[in-house]
Amino acid sequence: MAQHDPAPEGAPGLYDVEANDPQSRLIDRSHIDADSMRQIGGIMAALGALRAAEDRLSEASLAYMKLGRTDMRALHFLIVKSNTGEVVTPGALAAHLKISTASTTKLLDRLERGGHVTRAIHPRDRRAFAIEITPETHEAAMQTVGRQQAKRFQAAARLTADEREVVTRFLSDMANELDISQEPWATGAH
């Protein structure tokens, strides 16, 4: 397992709190000791390394599949729905991707031309279409991007049950802290 050292010993790392907020304008750290600050910095650096690894994987998968981000998100959705036996309509895909029906039609036209999806009459609603990923694209995605993404499972499996609870709680808490749904600057309500 590769270890990621964010910076040489003693040098401020990109994720070091003091390097990012030297005057404590964002984070009051007066009650946090130096060891805790180093540990927190290590967590932030590890999250940065994870984000960088995810970005590299995403870029490589886009290049390998010769598709865009929305295309890949659509294929992932189709794979999951196929695995669970659910029929995907263009409307369900549009809702998942948060794009318009016109954009969904363009996306499906592009994916169908590339041999990645098929459209057929919905098995229970003859007025609707059912979208499916082609077996070739499904297999290519599974043997490349899917296989690499599945390695996350091994990292989680190596943890004890108690450690998994702590990590889950931490990641959920961090996601809640990063939520921008109520931030005026992010919602256009300034």
C-alpha positions in Angstrom: 0.0 0.0 0.0 1.5 3.4 -1.0 1.9 6.0 1.6 1.5 9.7 0.7 3.8 12.1 2.5 2.3 15.6 1.9 5.6 17.5 2.4 9.2 17.0 3.6 9.6 16.8 7.4 9.2 20.3 8.9 7.9 21.9 5.7 4.4 23.2 5.7 2.2 21.0 3.5 -0.5 22.1 1.2 -3.1 20.9 3.7 -1.4 22.3 6.8 -3.9 24.3 8.8 -1.4 27.0 9.9 -0.1 27.4 6.3 -3.7 27.9 5.1 -5.0 30.0 8.0 -2.0 31.6 9.8 -4.1 34.2 11.6 -6.8 31.7 12.7 -9.4 33.7 10.8 -11.2 30.5 9.7 -10.4 28.0 12.5 -10.0 28.8 16.2 -7.2 26.3 17.1 -6.3 27.9 20.5 -7.6 24.8 22.3 -5.8 22.3 20.1 -2.4 21.0 21.0 0.5 20.6 18.6 0.2 16.8 18.4 -3.5 17.0 17.5 -2.7 19.7 14.9 -0.2 17.3 13.3 -2.7 14.5 13.3 -5.5 16.7 11.8 -3.0 17.9 9.2 -2.2 14.3 8.4 -5.9 13.5 7.9 -6.3 16.5 5.6 -3.3 15.4 3.6 -4.7 11.9 3.4 -8.0 13.3 2.1 -6.1 15.4 -0.4 -4.2 12.3 -1.6 -7.4 10.4 -1.9 -9.0 13.2 -3.9 -5.9 13.3 -6.2 -6.0 9.5 -6.7 -9.7 9.7 -7.5 -9.0 12.6 -10.0 -6.3 10.5 -11.7 -8.6 7.5 -11.9 -11.4 9.6 -13.3 -9.2 11.2 -15.9 -7.7 7.9 -17.0 -11.2 6.3 -17.2 -12.5 9.2 -19.3 -9.5 8.8 -21.7 -9.8 5.0 -21.8 -13.5 5.0 -22.5 -13.3 8.1 -24.7 -16.2 9.7 -22.9 -17.1 12.8 -20.9 -17.9 12.9 -17.2 -21.6 13.0 -17.7 -21.4 10.1 -20.1 -19.4 8.1 -17.5 -21.9 9.0 -14.8 -24.7 7.8 -17.0 -23.0 4.5 -17.7 -22.3 3.9 -14.0 -26.0 4.6 -13.3 -27.0 2.1 -16.0 -24.6 -0.5 -14.7 -26.0 -0.2 -11.2 -29.6 -0.3 -12.4 -28.9 -3.3 -14.6 -27.3 -5.1 -11.7 -30.4 -4.5 -9.6 -32.8 -5.5 -12.4 -34.3 -2.0 -12.7 -35.5 -0.6 -16.0 -34.0 2.9 -16.8 -36.0 5.4 -18.7 -34.7 8.6 -20.2 -36.5 10.5 -17.5 -34.9 8.5 -14.7 -31.5 9.1 -16.2 -32.2 12.8 -16.6 -33.3 13.0 -13.0 -30.2 11.2 -11.8 -27.8 13.3 -13.9 -29.8 16.5 -13.1 -29.9 17.5 -16.8 -32.7 18.5 -19.1 -34.6 16.1 -21.3 -33.1 17.7 -24.3 -29.6 17.2 -22.9 -30.5 13.6 -22.1 -31.6 13.0 -25.7 -28.3 14.3 -27.0 -26.4 12.2 -24.5 -28.3 9.1 -25.4 -27.9 9.8 -29.1 -24.1 10.1 -28.6 -23.9 7.0 -26.4 -26.0 5.0 -28.8 -23.8 6.1 -31.8 -20.7 5.0 -29.8 -22.2 1.6 -29.2 -22.5 2.1 -25.4 -26.3 2.0 -25.0 -29.4 0.7 -26.6 -32.9 2.1 -26.5 -35.9 -0.2 -26.7 -39.6 0.0 -25.9 -40.2 -0.2 -22.1 -41.3 -3.7 -21.2 -44.3 -2.4 -19.1 -45.0 1.0 -20.6 -45.1 1.0 -24.4 -45.1 4.8 -24.4 -41.6 4.9 -22.8 -38.1 3.8 -23.7 -35.9 1.5 -21.7 -32.2 2.4 -21.8 -29.6 -0.4 -21.4 -25.8 -0.4 -21.4 -24.4 -2.7 -24.1 -22.7 -5.9 -22.8 -19.4 -4.8 -24.4 -19.4 -1.4 -22.7 -20.6 -3.0 -19.4 -17.7 -5.5 -19.5 -15.1 -2.9 -20.5 -16.2 -0.6 -17.7 -16.2 -3.5 -15.2 -12.7 -4.8 -16.2 -11.1 -1.4 -16.0 -12.6 1.4 -14.0 -14.9 -0.9 -12.0 -12.0 -3.2 -11.0 -9.9 -0.2 -9.9 -12.8 1.4 -7.9 -13.6 -2.0 -6.2 -10.2 -1.8 -4.6 -11.7 0.6 -2.1 -13.5 -2.3 -0.6 -10.1 -3.9 0.4 -9.1 -0.8 2.2 -12.4 -0.8 4.2 -12.2 -4.6 4.8 -8.8 -4.2 6.4 -10.3 -2.1 9.1 -11.8 -3.5 12.3 -15.6 -3.1 12.8 -14.9 -0.3 15.3 -12.6 1.5 12.9 -15.2 1.3 10.1 -17.7 2.9 12.5 -15.3 5.7 13.2 -14.4 6.3 9.6 -18.0 6.2 8.5 -19.0 8.7 11.2 -16.0 11.0 10.3 -16.7 10.9 6.6 -20.5 11.6 7.2 -19.7 14.4 9.6 -17.2 15.9 7.1 -19.8 15.7 4.3 -22.3 17.5 6.5 -19.7 20.2 7.4 -19.0 20.7 3.7 -22.7 20.9 2.7 -23.2 24.2 0.9 -27.0 24.0 0.5 -27.5 26.8 3.1 -24.6 29.0 2.0 -25.8 32.2 0.4 -22.5 32.5 -1.7 -23.1 29.1 -3.2 -26.9 29.2 -3.7 -26.9 32.6 -5.4 -28.9 34.1 -2.5 -26.4 36.8 -1.5 
